[in-house]
Amino acid sequence: MENMCGIRVRSLTIMIFMAFAVWSSSFDTCIARRGNHWRGSRGSSVSLAKKKGKNQGSSHHQQHHNGVSKPKPPSQHKAPPLPPSPKVDAPPPSPPPSPPQKGSTAFNVLDFGAKGDGKSDDTKAFQAAWAAACKVAASTMIVPAEHVFLVGPISFSGPYCQANIVFQLDGTIIAPTNFNVWGRGLFQWLEFTKLVGITIQGDGTIDGSGSVWWQETPFEDPVDNESEFIIPLNKTVQQHPPMPIRSELNGKMPSIKPTALRFYGSFNVTVTGITIQNSPQCHLKFDNCIGVVVHDMKTSSPGDSPNTDGIHLQNSKDVLIHSTDLACGNYIR
């Protein structure tokens, strides 16, 4: 009986031991599986962290080395560029002429509104250009070539003008033939008065349009001295003074014919290079001037033109004239 109980106890013990062994084996297997899974996850996480750290360190090193980060590559799915719009080349409007800038020493009459077409009255433009040049010492008033300027009676005068002004004449100046412009008659057409160091030079022409005057009074005795016209020599009133009344009655040119170019009361005058032609009366006149030089210029008018002196000298001294061609109805006197 005792042997049977001992056998049973031992059998039960063996069975319990075997059950425990089986349970322990299953538990170790489960623990082992869980451990492998944790180690695998940890390893991949560590590898990923190391990879990210390496990439970030490389990117940071590259940014630090270059100073700027690399731009992202452009998208491969951009819209195609639009074709350029056609350009329309419209001609810009021509700006109106403007006076020269402050500080300039050259004054072109075209910049003051002169047309230079031979028909438009450019008298005011010449006056404005002279007024500007008058304020600047050693300035130049320019009458450009390849233009014809219609200019009425005008006086380029001082005495408050600066010295040594140059009148650069390369174009052509023509006198008006409208009797209304002259009124009762004038003694000069273009006048330079009370100036110091005035020079007229260039290749241009002064055309007095004298034919309309010669046809009206072909052989009248000229009156070219203001004192003789205003105060008679015998201090008495003339019975038939040379008053140009015909211009008011029938529209003819006045009997007092103007000198084309006259200098009055000026010092150190120079005229060179230009041509004066077809003057109604005297071509060039110096009155009350001191220090006159005329050279390499010419006067021209038909041989039968009445009383068209080439150069007229009056109350002037220290005058030098040389290398000058005088071909006109009358010569120097």
VOTORLO-57601 format. One line per 10 residues: number of its first residue (from 1); their letters; for each residue x, y, z of C-alpha. Coordinates in Angstrom, 1 decimal. Layout:
! VOTORLO-57601
NUM> a> X:Y:Z; ...
//
This chain:
! VOTORLO-57601
1> menmcgirvr> 0.0:0.0:0.0; 2.8:2.3:0.9; 4.6:1.3:-2.3; 1.6:2.2:-4.4; 1.2:5.5:-2.7; 4.9:6.3:-3.2; 4.7:5.4:-6.8; 1.7:7.6:-7.3; 3.4:10.5:-5.5; 6.5:10.1:-7.6
11> sltimifmaf> 4.4:9.9:-10.8; 2.5:13.0:-9.8; 5.7:14.8:-9.0; 7.2:13.8:-12.3; 4.1:15.0:-14.1; 4.1:18.3:-12.2; 7.8:18.7:-13.0; 7.2:18.0:-16.7; 4.3:20.4:-16.8; 6.5:23.1:-15.2
21> avwsssfdtc> 9.3:22.3:-17.6; 6.9:22.7:-20.6; 5.4:25.9:-19.2; 8.9:27.3:-18.6; 10.0:26.5:-22.1; 6.9:28.2:-23.5; 7.5:31.2:-21.4; 11.2:31.5:-22.4; 10.2:31.2:-26.0; 7.7:34.0:-25.7
31> iarrgnhwrg> 10.1:36.2:-23.8; 12.8:35.5:-26.5; 10.3:36.4:-29.3; 9.4:39.6:-27.5; 13.0:40.5:-26.9; 13.9:40.0:-30.5; 11.1:42.2:-31.6; 12.1:45.0:-29.2; 15.7:44.8:-30.2; 14.8:44.9:-33.9
41> srgssvslak> 12.6:48.0:-33.4; 15.2:49.7:-31.3; 17.9:48.9:-33.8; 16.0:50.3:-36.8; 15.1:53.4:-34.8; 18.7:53.9:-33.8; 19.8:53.4:-37.4; 17.1:55.8:-38.7; 18.2:58.4:-36.1; 21.8:58.0:-37.0
51> kkgknqgssh> 21.0:58.3:-40.7; 19.0:61.4:-40.1; 21.7:62.9:-37.9; 24.3:62.2:-40.6; 22.2:63.8:-43.3; 21.4:66.8:-41.1; 25.1:67.2:-40.2; 26.1:66.9:-43.9; 23.4:69.5:-44.9; 24.5:71.8:-42.1
61> hqqhhngvsk> 28.1:71.5:-43.1; 27.3:72.2:-46.7; 25.2:75.3:-45.8; 28.0:76.5:-43.5; 30.6:75.9:-46.2; 28.7:77.6:-49.1; 27.0:80.4:-47.1; 23.6:79.7:-48.7; 21.5:76.7:-49.1; 21.2:75.1:-52.4
71> pkppsqhkap> 18.0:76.3:-54.3; 15.4:73.7:-54.8; 15.4:72.3:-58.3; 12.7:73.9:-60.5; 9.5:72.0:-60.9; 9.4:69.8:-64.0; 5.8:70.7:-64.5; 6.0:74.4:-65.4; 3.6:76.0:-67.8; 5.1:76.9:-71.2
81> plppspkvda> 6.2:80.5:-71.5; 3.8:82.9:-73.2; 4.9:84.3:-76.6; 6.3:87.9:-76.5; 3.7:90.5:-77.3; 4.4:92.3:-80.6; 6.1:95.7:-80.2; 4.7:98.8:-81.9; 7.4:101.3:-82.6; 5.4:104.6:-82.6
91> pppspppspp> 7.5:107.6:-83.5; 8.0:109.8:-80.4; 6.6:113.3:-80.6; 9.2:115.9:-81.4; 9.7:118.1:-78.3; 9.3:121.9:-78.6; 12.6:123.8:-78.8; 13.8:124.8:-75.4; 16.3:127.5:-74.5; 19.9:126.4:-73.7
101> qkgstafnvl> 20.7:125.3:-70.2; 22.0:127.7:-67.6; 25.7:128.2:-68.1; 25.7:127.8:-71.8; 27.7:130.3:-73.9; 26.2:129.4:-77.3; 22.7:130.5:-78.3; 21.1:129.1:-81.4; 18.2:131.0:-82.8; 16.4:127.7:-83.6
111> dfgakgdgks> 16.3:127.1:-79.8; 14.4:130.3:-79.4; 11.6:129.5:-81.8; 13.1:130.5:-85.2; 11.7:128.5:-88.1; 14.3:129.3:-90.7; 11.9:128.5:-93.6; 12.3:131.9:-95.3; 8.5:132.6:-94.8; 7.9:132.8:-91.1
121> ddtkafqaaw> 8.8:136.0:-89.2; 11.8:135.1:-87.1; 12.4:138.6:-85.7; 11.2:137.7:-82.1; 13.4:134.6:-82.0; 16.5:136.7:-83.0; 15.6:139.2:-80.3; 15.3:136.5:-77.7; 18.5:134.8:-78.6; 20.4:138.1:-78.5
131> aaackvaast> 18.9:138.9:-75.1; 20.3:135.7:-73.7; 23.7:136.1:-75.4; 23.9:139.7:-74.2; 24.1:138.5:-70.6; 27.1:136.2:-71.1; 30.6:137.5:-71.8; 32.3:136.0:-74.9; 29.1:134.2:-75.8; 28.1:133.2:-79.4
141> mivpaehvfl> 24.7:133.8:-81.1; 24.4:131.2:-83.8; 22.5:131.6:-87.1; 22.9:128.0:-88.4; 23.6:127.0:-92.0; 21.0:125.6:-94.4; 18.3:127.9:-93.1; 16.8:131.1:-94.4; 15.5:133.5:-91.8; 13.1:136.3:-92.5
151> vgpisfsgpy> 13.9:139.1:-90.1; 12.5:142.5:-89.8; 14.3:145.7:-88.6; 16.1:144.8:-85.5; 18.7:146.4:-83.2; 21.3:144.2:-81.3; 22.1:146.8:-78.8; 24.0:147.5:-75.6; 25.2:149.4:-73.7; 24.6:146.8:-70.9
161> cqanivfqld> 25.6:143.8:-72.9; 28.7:141.8:-72.0; 31.9:142.2:-74.1; 33.3:140.1:-76.9; 30.1:138.6:-78.2; 30.3:136.7:-81.5; 27.5:136.7:-84.0; 28.1:133.5:-85.9; 26.3:133.8:-89.3; 26.3:130.6:-91.4
171> gtiiaptnfn> 22.7:130.7:-92.7; 20.9:133.4:-94.7; 19.0:136.4:-93.3; 16.6:138.1:-95.7; 14.8:141.4:-95.4; 10.9:141.6:-95.6; 9.4:143.1:-98.7; 6.1:144.1:-97.0; 6.0:147.9:-96.9; 4.0:147.7:-93.6
181> vwgrglfqwl> 7.1:146.4:-91.8; 9.0:149.6:-92.6; 6.4:152.2:-91.8; 7.7:155.6:-92.9; 11.2:154.3:-93.5; 14.2:153.4:-91.5; 17.9:154.2:-91.8; 19.1:150.7:-91.1; 17.8:147.1:-91.2; 20.2:145.2:-89.0
191> eftklvgiti> 22.0:147.3:-86.4; 24.6:146.7:-83.7; 25.0:149.6:-81.4; 27.0:150.5:-78.3; 28.9:147.3:-78.0; 32.5:146.4:-77.1; 34.3:143.6:-78.9; 31.5:142.6:-81.3; 32.4:140.2:-84.1; 30.3:139.1:-87.0
201> qgdgtidgsg> 31.8:136.1:-88.8; 30.9:133.0:-90.8; 30.0:131.8:-94.3; 26.4:133.2:-94.3; 24.6:135.9:-96.3; 22.7:139.0:-95.5; 20.3:139.7:-98.3; 18.5:143.1:-98.3; 15.9:142.2:-101.0; 16.8:145.6:-102.5
211> svwwqetpfe> 15.1:145.1:-105.9; 11.7:146.1:-104.5; 13.2:149.4:-103.3; 15.1:150.2:-106.5; 12.0:149.8:-108.7; 10.1:152.2:-106.6; 12.6:155.0:-106.5; 15.4:154.1:-108.9; 17.5:157.3:-108.9; 16.6:159.3:-105.9
221> dpvdnesefi> 19.4:161.1:-104.0; 19.8:159.0:-100.8; 19.4:160.3:-97.3; 21.7:158.3:-95.0; 22.5:160.6:-92.2; 20.1:161.1:-89.3; 21.3:164.6:-88.5; 20.7:165.7:-92.0; 17.2:164.3:-91.9; 16.2:165.7:-88.6
231> iplnktvqqh> 17.9:169.1:-88.6; 18.5:170.7:-92.0; 22.0:172.1:-92.6; 20.7:175.7:-93.0; 18.6:175.4:-89.8; 15.4:176.0:-91.8; 12.5:173.8:-92.6; 12.7:172.4:-96.1; 9.8:173.0:-98.3; 9.9:169.4:-99.6
241> ppmpirseln> 11.3:167.2:-96.8; 12.0:163.6:-97.9; 9.0:162.2:-96.0; 8.0:158.7:-97.2; 4.3:159.5:-97.6; 3.9:157.2:-100.6; 3.9:154.1:-98.5; 0.8:155.3:-96.7; -1.0:156.4:-99.9; -0.4:153.6:-102.3
251> gkmpsikpta> 1.5:150.9:-100.5; 4.9:151.5:-102.1; 8.1:151.1:-100.3; 9.2:154.2:-98.3; 11.7:156.6:-100.0; 14.1:156.3:-97.1; 16.0:153.1:-97.8; 17.8:151.3:-95.0; 21.4:150.2:-94.8; 21.6:146.5:-94.6
261> lrfygsfnvt> 24.2:146.2:-91.7; 25.1:149.2:-89.5; 27.4:149.5:-86.5; 27.0:152.6:-84.3; 28.9:153.8:-81.2; 30.9:150.5:-80.8; 34.5:149.6:-80.0; 36.7:146.9:-81.5; 34.4:145.8:-84.3; 35.3:142.9:-86.6
271> vtgitiqnsp> 33.4:141.8:-89.7; 34.8:138.8:-91.6; 33.8:136.0:-93.9; 30.2:137.0:-94.6; 28.5:138.2:-97.7; 26.1:141.2:-97.8; 24.1:141.5:-101.0; 21.2:143.4:-102.6; 21.0:146.1:-99.9; 18.4:148.8:-100.5
281> qchlkfdnci> 21.1:151.4:-99.9; 24.5:151.0:-98.2; 25.6:147.4:-97.6; 27.9:148.0:-94.6; 28.2:151.2:-92.5; 30.3:152.2:-89.5; 29.1:155.3:-87.6; 30.9:156.7:-84.5; 33.0:153.5:-84.1; 36.6:153.1:-82.9
291> gvvvhdmkts> 38.8:150.1:-83.8; 37.2:148.5:-86.9; 38.6:145.5:-88.8; 37.0:144.2:-92.0; 38.5:141.4:-94.0; 37.7:138.4:-96.2; 34.1:139.4:-96.8; 32.3:140.7:-99.8; 29.4:142.9:-100.9; 27.4:142.2:-104.0
301> spgdspntdg> 24.5:144.0:-105.9; 23.8:144.7:-109.5; 25.9:147.4:-111.2; 22.9:149.6:-111.9; 21.5:149.4:-108.4; 21.2:153.0:-107.1; 23.4:154.3:-104.3; 24.3:150.9:-102.9; 27.6:151.8:-101.3; 29.8:148.8:-100.5
311> ihlqnskdvl> 31.2:150.2:-97.2; 30.3:153.6:-95.7; 32.5:155.2:-93.1; 31.2:158.0:-90.9; 32.7:159.6:-87.8; 34.9:156.5:-87.2; 38.6:156.0:-86.7; 41.2:153.3:-86.6; 39.6:151.4:-89.4; 41.4:148.6:-91.3
321> ihstdlacgn> 39.8:147.0:-94.4; 41.7:144.4:-96.4; 41.1:141.3:-98.6; 37.5:142.4:-99.3; 35.6:142.1:-102.5; 33.2:145.0:-103.2; 31.0:144.4:-106.3; 28.0:146.7:-106.2; 26.5:149.8:-107.7; 28.7:152.1:-105.7
331> yir> 32.0:151.5:-104.0; 33.5:152.7:-100.7; 33.5:156.4:-100.1
//
